Amino acid sequence: MVAGSNAALTAENPDLDTALIGIGWELVPSRGSQSEPVPMVIMCGQDGRALSDSHLVFFNQIASPEGSVAFAGAEDREQIDVQLNRVPESVGKIVVLVYVDPDVRGPGTFAAVRNVYLRVADNRDRELLRFNVPRENMDKINAIILGELYRHAGGWKFRALGQGYETGLAAIAADFKLKL
C-alpha cells in the first residue's frame, strides 16, 4: 500500500472477525541513548475525536475498556488484536500510531528508526495488507499515524496514512481531543 490508499478488509474477507495489526521497525545501533518507538491506538467516534482517554490502548493500558482492542505478543515488534465484531458501534475508526518516547531520550525523532511498517493479517496470521512508511523528514518527526481501521458500508476498511508530527504527543492530543 501507499500513503492515502484504502483497502476493503471485510468486503474482501467476509469471514474476518479478528484483525491482527503488526507494527515493526529497525533501530540504527547507537553508542548513546536510543530512540524508543512506542505504539498507541486511539478509538474514535464518528467525529474523529477519541471517545475518551480510556479508549487509548498503549503500554500502560493494554486493552480497550470492553476488550475489543488489545496488545498481544507477535513476530512483529508489536501486535494489536482487534476483534472487529466486539468493537462498540460508537467507534467510527481505530487510529494506529507510533511515537518516540520523550521520557527515554528527550524530544527524540525517528532519524535512527528505519523500515517502519504496519501490516494487517487475519487470525491465522495470513497477511492481508502491508504499508511501509516512507522515510521522508524522519529526522524532524517524533510521532507518526501509520493508518486507521474505519467503518464503511457495514464493514471495515483500512487507510494507510504515514502522517508525521514534529510536535509529538501534544499534536496528537490536540487533533484527537485527548488529555495526555
C-alpha positions in Angstrom: 0.0 0.0 0.0 1.0 3.6 -0.4 0.1 6.6 1.8 -3.5 7.6 1.2 -4.7 4.3 -0.2 -7.6 2.2 1.1 -8.3 -1.5 1.3 -11.7 -3.1 1.9 -10.9 -5.6 4.7 -14.2 -7.2 5.4 -15.7 -6.9 1.9 -12.7 -8.8 0.5 -12.5 -11.1 3.5 -16.1 -11.7 4.7 -15.2 -14.1 7.5 -12.7 -11.7 9.0 -13.7 -11.2 12.6 -10.2 -10.5 14.1 -7.7 -8.2 12.5 -4.1 -8.6 13.7 -2.2 -5.4 13.3 1.5 -5.9 13.3 3.9 -3.0 13.7 7.6 -3.2 13.1 10.8 -1.1 12.7 14.6 -1.3 12.9 16.8 0.9 15.1 20.2 2.1 13.9 22.7 1.0 16.5 23.9 3.8 18.7 26.5 4.1 21.5 24.4 6.8 23.2 20.8 6.9 24.1 18.5 5.1 21.7 15.1 6.2 20.3 12.3 4.2 21.9 9.3 3.9 19.4 6.0 3.4 21.3 2.8 2.2 19.6 -0.6 3.5 20.5 -4.2 3.0 19.3 -6.9 5.7 19.6 -10.6 4.6 19.3 -12.5 7.5 17.8 -16.2 8.3 17.3 -17.7 9.3 14.0 -16.5 12.9 14.6 -12.9 11.7 14.6 -12.3 12.5 18.2 -11.2 10.0 20.8 -14.2 8.5 22.6 -12.4 9.1 25.9 -8.9 8.9 27.5 -9.9 5.3 28.4 -10.1 4.5 24.7 -6.4 4.7 24.3 -4.5 1.4 24.1 -0.8 1.6 24.8 1.8 0.2 27.2 0.1 1.5 30.4 -3.4 0.4 29.2 -3.0 -2.6 27.1 -6.7 -3.2 26.3 -9.7 -1.0 25.5 -12.5 -0.9 28.2 -14.6 -3.6 26.5 -11.6 -5.7 25.4 -12.1 -5.4 21.6 -8.7 -3.9 21.1 -5.6 -5.2 22.9 -1.8 -5.6 22.6 -0.5 -9.1 22.2 2.7 -10.9 21.6 3.8 -11.3 18.0 6.5 -11.9 15.4 6.4 -8.1 14.8 7.8 -5.6 17.3 4.2 -5.1 18.5 0.9 -6.7 17.7 -2.6 -5.3 18.3 -5.6 -7.7 18.1 -8.8 -6.1 17.0 -11.9 -8.2 17.5 -14.0 -6.4 14.8 -17.3 -7.9 15.9 -16.8 -6.6 19.5 -15.8 -3.0 18.7 -18.6 -0.8 20.1 -20.9 0.8 17.5 -19.9 4.2 18.8 -16.4 3.7 17.4 -16.1 5.0 13.8 -12.4 4.4 13.4 -9.3 3.0 15.2 -6.2 5.0 14.6 -2.8 3.3 14.9 0.3 5.4 15.6 3.9 5.3 16.9 5.7 8.0 18.8 9.2 8.4 20.1 9.1 8.2 23.9 10.2 11.6 25.2 10.9 10.2 28.7 13.6 7.9 27.4 15.5 10.2 25.1 14.1 13.7 25.4 12.4 15.1 22.3 13.9 12.5 20.0 12.9 11.8 16.4 12.6 8.9 14.0 16.0 9.7 12.5 17.5 6.5 13.8 14.4 4.4 13.1 14.3 2.5 9.8 11.8 0.3 7.9 8.7 1.3 9.8 5.7 -0.8 8.7 2.2 -1.8 9.6 0.6 -5.0 8.4 -2.9 -6.3 8.8 -3.4 -10.1 9.0 -6.3 -12.4 9.8 -6.4 -14.6 12.9 -4.3 -17.3 11.2 -1.6 -14.6 10.6 -2.2 -14.6 6.8 -1.1 -11.1 5.8 -3.9 -9.1 4.1 -2.0 -5.9 3.5 1.3 -4.1 4.3 2.2 -0.4 4.5 5.8 0.5 4.5 6.1 4.1 5.9 8.1 6.5 3.6 11.3 7.8 5.1 10.7 11.5 4.3 11.7 14.0 7.0 12.1 11.4 9.7 14.8 13.5 11.3 12.1 16.0 12.3 9.2 13.7 13.1 8.6 12.3 16.5 5.1 10.8 16.0 3.5 9.0 13.0 -0.1 8.0 12.4 0.5 4.8 10.5 -3.1 4.2 9.4 -6.6 3.6 10.5 -9.3 0.9 10.5 -12.6 2.5 9.8 -16.3 1.6 9.4 -17.7 1.8 5.9 -20.9 0.4 4.4 -21.5 -2.0 7.3 -17.9 -3.4 7.1 -14.3 -2.4 7.9 -11.7 -0.7 5.7 -8.1 0.2 6.3 -6.5 3.5 5.2 -2.7 3.9 5.0 -1.6 7.3 6.2 2.0 7.8 7.3 1.2 11.3 8.7 4.1 12.6 10.6 4.1 15.1 13.5 7.0 17.3 14.6 5.4 18.2 18.0 4.7 14.6 19.1 2.1 13.7 21.6 1.0 17.3 22.1 -0.1 17.5 18.5 -1.8 14.0 18.7 -3.7 15.1 21.8 -4.9 18.3 20.1 -6.0 16.5 17.0 -7.9 13.8 18.8 -9.1 16.0 21.8 -7.2 13.9 24.4 -5.8 14.9 27.8 -2.3 13.3 27.7 
